[in-house]
């Protein structure tokens, strides 16, 4: 998709400008971009399909249902340039967390925020493309210990589970109550409630 941005931005924006908000288009595009097939890059229309799906997917995950997003009609050229400017100093990596932490060896005063796959979503089996098993959660616990031992700070967020609380029992633990709400009054009344838990190695409010 980034190749479509770089080499054919005008064509990408043109495609986005003329696409209406449509559940049928969303479902057709999602099926197309999830199909494992060779594509020729840059392909601005294919990039537009992917962008459309991400903008309209729940939590911006391409395999999730269509969300209630209302801000589809925008100046996409300006939006994309704004996003480019915001991440201009950012390095994007695609690594296992253990390799990432080893590559950027934690230093004193560094702050690391880690948001692993939630166990409840993993158990449902349809939310993540790549999930964690318990061994991965244990590896993460070992990795944050390295951050701590090197004098850095970390925060890890999870859905509330006793087994996770046990893993991080040596660190500061806080909980946060939440409620999922929908777009209709009925959905807001029926909103599902739950609790998240997060762990950090400092008592301060980071």
Backbone as CSV, one residue per row, in Angstrom:
resi,resn,N_x,N_y,N_z,CA_x,CA_y,CA_z,C_x,C_y,C_z
1,UNK,0.819,-1.200,0.000,0.000,0.000,0.000,0.858,1.258,0.000
2,UNK,1.994,1.240,0.712,2.858,2.414,0.769,3.390,2.776,-0.614
3,UNK,3.604,1.767,-1.466,4.061,2.040,-2.825,3.014,2.837,-3.600
4,UNK,1.738,2.537,-3.340,0.665,3.300,-3.978,0.679,4.750,-3.530
5,UNK,1.026,4.981,-2.281,1.139,6.349,-1.764,2.266,7.089,-2.471
6,UNK,3.408,6.450,-2.534,4.616,7.136,-2.962,4.587,7.477,-4.444
7,UNK,4.190,6.522,-5.275,4.348,6.681,-6.710,3.083,7.150,-7.433
8,UNK,1.923,6.887,-6.868,0.691,7.236,-7.580,-0.337,7.819,-6.607
9,UNK,0.101,8.810,-5.847,-0.762,9.409,-4.833,-2.021,10.013,-5.446
10,UNK,-1.876,10.715,-6.576,-3.035,11.369,-7.195,-4.096,10.348,-7.593
11,UNK,-3.666,9.200,-8.138,-4.630,8.168,-8.532,-5.291,7.535,-7.314
12,UNK,-4.503,7.330,-6.261,-5.057,6.775,-5.025,-6.135,7.710,-4.467
13,UNK,-5.837,8.996,-4.370,-6.789,9.973,-3.839,-8.027,10.049,-4.721
14,UNK,-7.844,10.002,-6.026,-8.992,10.031,-6.959,-9.936,8.860,-6.668
15,UNK,-9.380,7.682,-6.505,-10.212,6.502,-6.210,-10.957,6.665,-4.887
16,UNK,-10.265,7.144,-3.867,-10.904,7.323,-2.562,-12.020,8.370,-2.617
17,UNK,-11.794,9.426,-3.376,-12.781,10.498,-3.467,-14.103,10.021,-4.061
18,UNK,-14.043,9.042,-4.943,-15.252,8.621,-5.652,-15.894,7.362,-5.075
19,UNK,-15.342,6.844,-3.997,-15.940,5.662,-3.373,-16.945,6.080,-2.303
20,UNK,-18.219,5.667,-2.427,-19.205,5.987,-1.394,-19.086,5.032,-0.201
21,UNK,-19.675,5.402,0.897,-19.743,4.503,2.052,-20.797,3.444,1.757
22,UNK,-20.398,2.193,1.683,-21.312,1.119,1.283,-20.888,-0.192,1.927
23,UNK,-21.836,-0.873,2.536,-21.525,-2.172,3.142,-21.161,-3.196,2.065
24,UNK,-21.845,-3.148,0.925,-21.566,-4.102,-0.156,-20.153,-3.881,-0.699
25,UNK,-19.782,-2.625,-0.910,-18.425,-2.333,-1.387,-17.407,-2.808,-0.352
26,UNK,-17.671,-2.523,0.909,-16.767,-2.946,1.976,-16.569,-4.459,1.958
27,UNK,-17.642,-5.221,1.878,-17.543,-6.681,1.907,-16.834,-7.215,0.670
28,UNK,-17.120,-6.620,-0.504,-16.455,-7.051,-1.738,-14.959,-6.739,-1.687
29,UNK,-14.616,-5.533,-1.242,-13.211,-5.139,-1.145,-12.470,-6.008,-0.132
30,UNK,-13.111,-6.271,0.991,-12.463,-7.073,2.029,-12.170,-8.473,1.514
31,UNK,-13.106,-9.072,0.800,-12.875,-10.397,0.235,-11.731,-10.360,-0.769
32,UNK,-11.663,-9.285,-1.533,-10.622,-9.169,-2.556,-9.241,-9.014,-1.948
33,UNK,-9.096,-8.120,-0.953,-7.761,-7.869,-0.408,-7.281,-9.020,0.471
34,UNK,-8.219,-9.819,0.987,-7.814,-10.967,1.799,-7.458,-12.175,0.947
35,UNK,-7.788,-12.124,-0.323,-7.463,-13.230,-1.225,-5.968,-13.221,-1.522
36,UNK,-5.343,-14.350,-1.372,-3.897,-14.438,-1.598,-3.649,-14.570,-3.102
37,UNK,-3.364,-13.448,-3.724,-3.135,-13.436,-5.155,-2.036,-12.429,-5.466
38,UNK,-1.287,-12.657,-6.530,-0.221,-11.704,-6.878,-0.811,-10.393,-7.380
39,UNK,-0.205,-9.280,-6.984,-0.618,-7.978,-7.493,0.612,-7.246,-7.986
40,UNK,0.395,-6.348,-8.913,1.492,-5.567,-9.468,1.569,-4.239,-8.721
41,UNK,2.693,-3.966,-8.123,2.885,-2.749,-7.334,3.706,-1.735,-8.129
42,UNK,3.293,-0.455,-8.153,2.170,0.126,-7.405,0.834,-0.088,-8.131
43,UNK,-0.210,-0.324,-7.374,-1.566,-0.470,-7.879,-2.463,0.436,-7.033
44,UNK,-2.702,1.675,-7.469,-3.438,2.630,-6.636,-4.872,2.201,-6.317
45,UNK,-5.516,1.449,-7.227,-6.881,1.005,-6.941,-6.883,-0.076,-5.858
46,UNK,-5.911,-0.988,-5.921,-5.801,-2.008,-4.876,-5.474,-1.351,-3.533
47,UNK,-4.607,-0.343,-3.563,-4.286,0.386,-2.335,-5.528,1.088,-1.787
48,UNK,-6.360,1.626,-2.678,-7.599,2.279,-2.255,-8.553,1.275,-1.610
49,UNK,-8.615,0.074,-2.149,-9.468,-0.968,-1.557,-9.022,-1.279,-0.129
50,UNK,-7.716,-1.430,0.043,-7.190,-1.754,1.367,-7.460,-0.608,2.343
51,UNK,-7.205,0.609,1.907,-7.432,1.784,2.748,-8.912,1.882,3.129
52,UNK,-9.780,1.640,2.168,-11.228,1.683,2.410,-11.619,0.673,3.488
53,UNK,-11.072,-0.527,3.390,-11.394,-1.575,4.371,-10.878,-1.221,5.759
54,UNK,-9.656,-0.710,5.838,-9.094,-0.340,7.126,-9.915,0.766,7.772
55,UNK,-10.295,1.766,6.996,-11.065,2.888,7.550,-12.453,2.461,8.024
56,UNK,-13.005,1.416,7.395,-14.370,1.009,7.726,-14.442,-0.224,8.622
57,UNK,-13.322,-0.809,8.990,-13.322,-2.018,9.814,-13.317,-1.669,11.293
58,UNK,-13.975,-2.506,12.076,-13.969,-2.345,13.522,-12.543,-2.461,14.044
59,UNK,-12.104,-1.465,14.816,-10.744,-1.419,15.367,-9.673,-1.400,14.292
60,UNK,-10.062,-1.059,13.064,-9.122,-0.939,11.936,-8.420,-2.263,11.620
61,UNK,-9.109,-3.380,11.885,-8.589,-4.714,11.563,-9.380,-5.252,10.383
62,UNK,-8.684,-5.646,9.346,-9.333,-5.894,8.072,-10.253,-7.114,8.085
63,UNK,-10.101,-8.002,9.044,-10.947,-9.196,9.087,-12.161,-9.010,9.994
64,UNK,-12.330,-7.817,10.581,-13.447,-7.574,11.489,-14.631,-6.962,10.742
65,UNK,-15.823,-6.930,11.364,-17.010,-6.392,10.691,-16.894,-4.901,10.407
66,UNK,-17.808,-4.415,9.596,-17.852,-2.987,9.256,-18.219,-2.172,10.489
67,UNK,-17.512,-1.070,10.687,-17.760,-0.207,11.838,-18.770,0.872,11.472
68,UNK,-19.086,1.723,12.454,-20.044,2.799,12.241,-19.338,4.120,11.933
69,UNK,-18.153,4.076,11.338,-17.391,5.286,11.046,-18.238,6.255,10.216
70,UNK,-18.184,7.530,10.585,-19.007,8.532,9.901,-18.168,9.558,9.132
71,UNK,-16.868,9.488,9.245,-16.026,10.537,8.667,-15.332,10.076,7.384
72,UNK,-16.097,9.510,6.460,-15.479,8.961,5.256,-15.109,10.044,4.248
73,UNK,-15.955,11.033,4.044,-15.690,12.019,2.994,-14.759,13.106,3.521
74,UNK,-13.512,13.012,3.133,-12.495,13.957,3.574,-11.609,14.349,2.400
75,UNK,-10.748,15.295,2.646,-9.704,15.638,1.686,-8.578,14.635,1.909
76,UNK,-8.606,13.534,1.147,-7.684,12.440,1.424,-6.234,12.792,1.125
77,UNK,-6.015,13.660,0.150,-4.651,14.092,-0.109,-4.057,14.786,1.104
78,UNK,-4.833,15.694,1.704,-4.369,16.407,2.898,-4.239,15.465,4.087
79,UNK,-5.180,14.515,4.222,-5.128,13.564,5.339,-3.875,12.698,5.272
80,UNK,-3.560,12.201,4.088,-2.399,11.325,3.932,-1.095,12.092,4.170
81,UNK,-1.045,13.324,3.697,0.154,14.130,3.925,0.310,14.466,5.401
82,UNK,-0.802,14.716,6.077,-0.766,14.975,7.519,-0.221,13.748,8.267
83,UNK,-0.710,12.568,7.883,-0.235,11.332,8.518,1.255,11.130,8.274
84,UNK,1.682,11.419,7.047,3.115,11.290,6.732,3.944,12.187,7.634
85,UNK,3.494,13.427,7.834,4.240,14.363,8.669,4.281,13.897,10.131
86,UNK,3.178,13.306,10.605,3.109,12.877,12.009,4.072,11.734,12.304
87,UNK,4.319,10.867,11.325,5.195,9.717,11.565,6.571,9.883,10.924
88,UNK,6.895,11.119,10.543,8.142,11.357,9.805,9.368,10.883,10.578
89,UNK,9.340,10.998,11.909,10.508,10.589,12.695,10.385,9.214,13.301
90,UNK,9.418,8.429,12.812,9.135,7.115,13.394,9.739,6.003,12.558
91,UNK,10.302,5.001,13.215,10.771,3.794,12.543,9.748,2.687,12.770
92,UNK,9.223,2.135,11.696,8.223,1.067,11.783,8.922,-0.277,11.635
93,UNK,8.720,-1.143,12.588,9.317,-2.476,12.561,8.216,-3.530,12.495
94,UNK,8.548,-4.690,11.958,7.631,-5.833,11.918,8.394,-7.037,12.463
95,UNK,8.453,-7.115,13.805,9.298,-8.099,14.464,8.550,-8.757,15.620
96,UNK,8.964,-9.929,15.987,8.552,-10.520,17.247,9.012,-9.591,18.368
97,UNK,8.176,-9.431,19.408,8.491,-8.474,20.464,9.846,-8.753,21.113
98,UNK,10.218,-10.026,21.234,11.487,-10.370,21.866,12.659,-9.863,21.034
99,UNK,12.539,-10.031,19.718,13.585,-9.540,18.817,13.629,-8.011,18.826
100,UNK,12.440,-7.388,18.897,12.378,-5.929,18.925,13.080,-5.367,20.159
101,UNK,12.804,-5.952,21.311,13.422,-5.472,22.555,14.923,-5.706,22.540
102,UNK,15.344,-6.826,21.964,16.781,-7.084,21.862,17.452,-6.089,20.908
103,UNK,16.762,-5.740,19.821,17.343,-4.819,18.843,17.495,-3.419,19.426
104,UNK,16.503,-2.968,20.161,16.562,-1.636,20.775,16.841,-1.809,22.269
105,UNK,17.994,-2.333,22.558,18.367,-2.704,23.920,17.898,-1.639,24.922
106,UNK,16.965,-1.987,25.825,16.397,-0.987,26.739,17.474,-0.277,27.555
107,UNK,17.305,1.043,27.654,18.242,1.860,28.423,17.527,2.479,29.618
108,UNK,18.292,2.972,30.536,17.737,3.612,31.718,16.868,4.806,31.298
109,UNK,15.653,4.848,31.822,14.755,5.955,31.530,13.868,5.747,30.327
110,UNK,14.120,4.724,29.508,13.239,4.423,28.370,11.852,4.024,28.866
111,UNK,10.835,4.314,28.079,9.485,3.853,28.407,8.974,2.981,27.268
112,UNK,8.502,1.783,27.599,7.974,0.820,26.639,6.513,0.529,26.979
113,UNK,5.645,0.684,25.998,4.243,0.286,26.169,3.987,-0.931,25.296
114,UNK,3.442,-1.995,25.887,3.203,-3.242,25.162,1.732,-3.625,25.289
115,UNK,1.116,-3.930,24.156,-0.315,-4.240,24.103,-0.499,-5.579,23.389
116,UNK,-0.252,-6.690,24.081,-0.309,-8.009,23.437,-1.742,-8.428,23.108
117,UNK,-1.907,-9.450,22.285,-3.256,-9.969,21.994,-3.977,-10.368,23.282
118,UNK,-5.217,-9.908,23.420,-5.994,-10.245,24.601,-6.364,-11.728,24.570
119,UNK,-6.355,-12.347,25.732,-6.630,-13.780,25.819,-8.062,-14.090,25.419
120,UNK,-9.013,-13.258,25.836,-10.420,-13.526,25.510,-10.648,-13.469,24.005
121,UNK,-9.991,-12.537,23.316,-10.135,-12.458,21.866,-9.463,-13.641,21.182
122,UNK,-8.334,-14.076,21.743,-7.657,-15.258,21.216,-8.562,-16.488,21.316
123,UNK,-9.253,-16.620,22.441,-10.128,-17.771,22.655,-11.305,-17.781,21.685
124,UNK,-11.770,-16.602,21.299,-12.875,-16.541,20.338,-12.426,-16.984,18.948
125,UNK,-11.160,-16.749,18.639,-10.580,-17.296,17.422,-10.834,-16.527,16.144
126,UNK,-11.524,-15.378,16.195,-11.842,-14.678,14.951,-11.383,-13.224,14.945
127,UNK,-10.705,-12.788,16.002,-10.349,-11.379,16.107,-8.955,-11.079,15.576
128,UNK,-7.995,-11.934,15.911,-6.613,-11.712,15.488,-6.226,-12.656,14.355
129,UNK,-5.385,-12.152,13.459,-4.773,-13.036,12.472,-3.665,-13.865,13.113
130,UNK,-2.981,-13.272,14.080,-1.889,-13.958,14.774,-2.106,-13.774,16.279
131,UNK,-2.238,-14.859,16.991,-2.534,-14.806,18.417,-1.331,-15.250,19.249
132,UNK,-1.448,-15.076,20.551,-0.453,-15.559,21.505,-0.985,-16.813,22.176
133,UNK,-0.084,-17.768,22.404,-0.418,-18.845,23.333,0.236,-18.504,24.676
134,UNK,0.042,-19.343,25.668,0.544,-19.009,27.004,2.059,-18.887,27.025
135,UNK,2.727,-19.651,26.198,4.185,-19.555,26.116,4.614,-18.160,25.659
136,UNK,3.864,-17.571,24.720,4.182,-16.216,24.258,3.980,-15.196,25.385
137,UNK,2.913,-15.360,26.158,2.689,-14.445,27.284,3.816,-14.562,28.315
138,UNK,4.295,-15.763,28.504,5.406,-15.958,29.440,6.701,-15.355,28.891
139,UNK,6.899,-15.448,27.580,8.077,-14.818,26.969,8.016,-13.302,27.130
140,UNK,6.807,-12.755,26.981,6.656,-11.311,27.148,6.999,-10.901,28.575
141,UNK,6.550,-11.695,29.523,6.876,-11.403,30.928,8.391,-11.384,31.138
142,UNK,9.097,-12.306,30.524,10.556,-12.335,30.632,11.184,-11.116,29.953
143,UNK,10.584,-10.665,28.866,11.132,-9.519,28.136,10.971,-8.221,28.915
144,UNK,9.825,-8.042,29.586,9.664,-6.805,30.363,10.587,-6.820,31.582
145,UNK,10.961,-8.008,32.031,11.931,-8.085,33.127,13.267,-7.503,32.672
146,UNK,13.615,-7.732,31.408,14.852,-7.163,30.870,14.770,-5.641,30.859
147,UNK,13.623,-5.098,30.463,13.434,-3.640,30.477,13.628,-3.118,31.899
148,UNK,13.009,-3.793,32.840,13.097,-3.395,34.249,14.529,-3.469,34.763
149,UNK,15.203,-4.567,34.465,16.571,-4.769,34.956,17.532,-3.733,34.375
150,UNK,17.215,-3.234,33.166,18.082,-2.241,32.519,17.760,-0.807,32.950
151,UNK,16.796,-0.657,33.865,16.469,0.680,34.349,15.405,1.400,33.554
152,UNK,14.757,0.679,32.638,13.687,1.292,31.852,12.338,1.114,32.523
153,UNK,11.323,1.770,31.952,9.953,1.647,32.442,9.104,0.926,31.404
154,UNK,8.096,0.217,31.872,7.197,-0.448,30.930,5.769,-0.390,31.456
155,UNK,4.847,-0.552,30.534,3.437,-0.753,30.863,2.901,-1.805,29.893
156,UNK,2.181,-2.796,30.440,1.580,-3.864,29.639,0.085,-3.885,29.932
157,UNK,-0.747,-3.921,28.894,-2.199,-3.936,29.091,-2.793,-5.253,28.600
158,UNK,-3.794,-5.742,29.340,-4.453,-7.016,29.050,-5.941,-6.904,29.400
159,UNK,-6.711,-7.887,28.930,-8.012,-8.128,29.541,-7.765,-8.817,30.888
160,UNK,-8.680,-8.633,31.832,-8.428,-9.169,33.161,-8.515,-10.692,33.154
161,UNK,-7.395,-11.326,33.503,-7.336,-12.778,33.646,-6.435,-13.102,34.828
162,UNK,-6.867,-14.086,35.621,-6.101,-14.448,36.817,-4.704,-14.935,36.460
163,UNK,-4.584,-15.690,35.367,-3.279,-16.226,35.003,-2.296,-15.116,34.611
164,UNK,-2.822,-14.043,34.025,-1.961,-12.908,33.685,-1.573,-12.149,34.951
165,UNK,-2.543,-11.947,35.840,-2.250,-11.278,37.105,-1.166,-12.029,37.882
166,UNK,-1.191,-13.327,37.814,-0.180,-14.138,38.497,1.188,-13.936,37.855
167,UNK,1.230,-13.838,36.531,2.499,-13.641,35.834,3.191,-12.353,36.276
168,UNK,2.392,-11.299,36.464,2.948,-9.974,36.730,2.779,-9.550,38.194
169,UNK,2.652,-10.493,39.081,2.356,-10.188,40.479,3.453,-9.381,41.166
170,UNK,4.668,-9.383,40.606,5.766,-8.650,41.225,5.764,-7.163,40.863
171,UNK,4.832,-6.752,39.986,4.799,-5.363,39.533,3.486,-4.695,39.923
172,UNK,3.473,-3.382,39.801,2.288,-2.596,40.125,1.147,-2.979,39.184
173,UNK,-0.027,-3.208,39.743,-1.177,-3.662,38.957,-2.332,-2.687,39.147
174,UNK,-2.969,-2.276,38.048,-4.149,-1.416,38.098,-5.223,-2.011,37.192
175,UNK,-6.480,-1.729,37.506,-7.577,-2.210,36.667,-8.384,-1.026,36.148
176,UNK,-9.057,-1.251,35.035,-9.873,-0.221,34.402,-11.172,-0.856,33.928
177,UNK,-12.294,-0.363,34.419,-13.605,-0.854,33.970,-14.003,-0.150,32.683
178,UNK,-14.643,-0.875,31.792,-15.061,-0.290,30.518,-16.409,-0.843,30.090
179,UNK,-16.977,-0.186,29.093,-18.252,-0.624,28.540,-18.255,-0.346,27.050
180,UNK,-18.468,-1.409,26.233,-18.595,-1.237,24.793,-19.995,-0.730,24.483
181,UNK,-20.074,0.319,23.683,-21.383,0.843,23.294,-21.474,0.909,21.787
182,UNK,-22.698,0.813,21.272,-22.929,0.869,19.841,-23.473,2.207,19.406
183,UNK,-23.953,2.261,18.177,-24.403,3.517,17.602,-25.851,3.841,17.938
184,UNK,-26.643,2.858,18.361,-28.045,3.083,18.657,-28.271,3.152,20.160
185,UNK,-29.412,3.721,20.564,-29.718,3.808,21.982,-29.829,2.420,22.599
186,UNK,-30.427,1.478,21.865,-30.554,0.109,22.360,-29.185,-0.514,22.592
187,UNK,-28.279,-0.290,21.637,-26.927,-0.844,21.776,-26.199,-0.218,22.959
188,UNK,-26.427,1.082,23.185,-25.781,1.745,24.314,-26.288,1.194,25.644
189,UNK,-27.584,0.867,25.697,-28.152,0.324,26.923,-27.637,-1.093,27.198
190,UNK,-27.384,-1.840,26.111,-26.954,-3.227,26.249,-25.433,-3.382,26.234
191,UNK,-24.719,-2.273,26.214,-23.274,-2.320,26.069,-22.602,-3.331,26.992
192,UNK,-21.715,-4.132,26.406,-21.033,-5.163,27.173,-19.996,-4.533,28.098
193,UNK,-19.979,-4.968,29.354,-19.048,-4.440,30.336,-17.905,-5.432,30.573
194,UNK,-16.790,-4.892,30.981,-15.650,-5.751,31.271,-14.592,-4.988,32.043
195,UNK,-13.442,-5.590,32.154,-12.362,-4.981,32.929,-11.029,-5.294,32.269
196,UNK,-10.235,-4.259,32.088,-8.863,-4.420,31.623,-7.929,-4.323,32.820
197,UNK,-6.755,-4.862,32.637,-5.745,-4.816,33.693,-4.432,-4.383,33.055
198,UNK,-3.688,-3.547,33.752,-2.383,-3.183,33.221,-1.337,-3.193,34.332
199,UNK,-0.137,-3.452,33.900,0.976,-3.636,34.838,2.094,-2.670,34.472
200,UNK,2.760,-2.156,35.486,3.893,-1.268,35.242,4.888,-1.409,36.389
201,UNK,6.100,-0.991,36.120,7.161,-1.173,37.123,7.494,0.139,37.837
202,UNK,6.471,0.976,37.990,6.632,2.211,38.754,5.301,2.575,39.363
203,UNK,5.334,3.221,40.502,4.101,3.647,41.165,3.599,4.974,40.625
204,UNK,4.398,5.651,39.813,4.001,6.951,39.279,2.960,6.774,38.180
205,UNK,2.257,7.839,37.857,1.259,7.793,36.778,1.939,8.169,35.477
206,UNK,2.389,7.169,34.750,3.083,7.424,33.482,2.088,7.823,32.412
